[in-house]
Structures are given as C-alpha cells and as structure tokens.
C-alpha cells in the first residue's frame, strides 16, 4: 500500500512563486511515473507535469517555462517549482504515482490548494 502526502500550497499574487512537494511511502513499484495534476472548480482534472523514474518529463503547454518538475528516487519524493504564477493556475494540486510494472496501480494524494490572486 502506497501513501502520497503533498505540501507547499498557499496564496500568492500574480507573478509569485510556490514550491510543491510530495512524499511517497510504502511498497512503491520500481518503474513508475510521478506527477502533478490540478483541478479547478467546475473543471476536469488535468495533468500539469509528469516525470518518469528515468527522469523524462512532460508538461502541460500552458505551464511550460514557468513550472519545473523534479524527483529524488532515493527519497521517493517529487517537487513542482512554480514561478510566474497566473490566476488561471488556481486549483487544487494532486500528487500522482502511476506504476508501469506489477499490477500497474495508480495512487493519489489528498491535494493541496494553490490560489493566485490578481
């Protein structure tokens, strides 16, 4: 069983920065993709950024150049550095772990609120 715990959310003004962190614990599959998803009120949850065990990254077009995802395989953590934030970035951000081997399980964190004021 895997547990994901997020931290680092908060309230910032347009142009400000935040750093989100996620720590995974439990029996973690060896080949996986970790990432950040977000969901704004009335909208569908969307993938913001993902990173594989090997370090390959993928970003939502609207966040390229502003947000950077990274991970530490030894510590089983993933972070999202968020710069030049915009009001449209306001959402609940969820940490995600998707296994590519074994039973191919998917795990979610509880979410952390990010609010960007204008």
N, C-alpha and C positions, 0 to 999 in steps of 0.2 A: 504494500500500500504506500502511495506517494502523497505527500502533502506539499503544497506550494503556498508561501506566505509573502505577500507584497508589502512594500513600504516606500515612503518618499513622496506621496501625493500631497497636494496642497493648493493654495490660492496664490496666483501670481498675476502681474499685469502683462499686457501685451508686450512682447519683446523679451520677457523674462525667461528664466531657466529653472528647470527641475531635474532631479535625477531619481528615477525609479529603480528599485532593487527587488529581486525575487530570490528567495532561498528555497531550494528543493531538498526534501528529506525522505528517507525510506528506501525501498528497494527500487532503484532507478535503472531503467533499461540502458544498455551500453550505447546503442545507436539511437539518437533522438534529435528532435528539433525543438528548441525552446523559443518562445516568442512573446510578444505583447499584442493583445487585442484591445479594442476600445468599443464602447457602446454609449452613445448619447441618447437622451430621452426621445422616444418615438422613432429611433433609427435601429437598423440591424447592426449586430456586432461585426466589426471588420478587423482584418489583420493589419497591424501597424508595421511591425518588423519581426523577422524571424532570423534565427541563426542555428546552423547545424552543429553537431559535435565536432566537425572538422573546421568550423569557422566560416562557412559560406553564409552570406547574409542576403536578405531580400527585404525591400521596403515598399510601403505604400507610396505612390507617386507624390502625393501632396506633402509628405514629410521628408523627402529626400533632401539632403543638405542641411537639415535642421535637427533631425533626430539620429542618434547613433546607438546601435545595439552592440553589446559585448557580453562575453560569458567567461566564466572561470570553471573549467571542467573539474579541477581538483576540489573546488569548494561547492560545486553544484549550484552556482548562482548565475543569474543573468541580470543585466542592468540596461536601462534605457536613459541615455543622456538627452535631455530635451532642451534645445536652445531656440531662440527667436520664436517663442510660443505665440500662437494666434488664438482668438476666441473660438474658432472652429475646432481647436484641439480639445476643448472642454468635453469631458466624458469620464466614465468610469473605466479605468485601465485594468485589464486582467492579464495575469501571467499564465502561460500555457506551456505544457510539456506534451509532446506527441512522440510516441515510441515507433521506431521503424523496424524493430525486431520483436521477437517474443510474441505476445498477444496483441501487440500494436495498440496499447491502451492510450487514452487521452486524459490528461489531468488539468484542472483549472484551479487558480487561486480564488480568493474571495473578492478581490478587486480593491482598487484604491482610487479615490476621487481626485481628478485634476480639473481645476477651474481657472480659466484665463479671462480676466476682466479687461474691458476696453477702456 
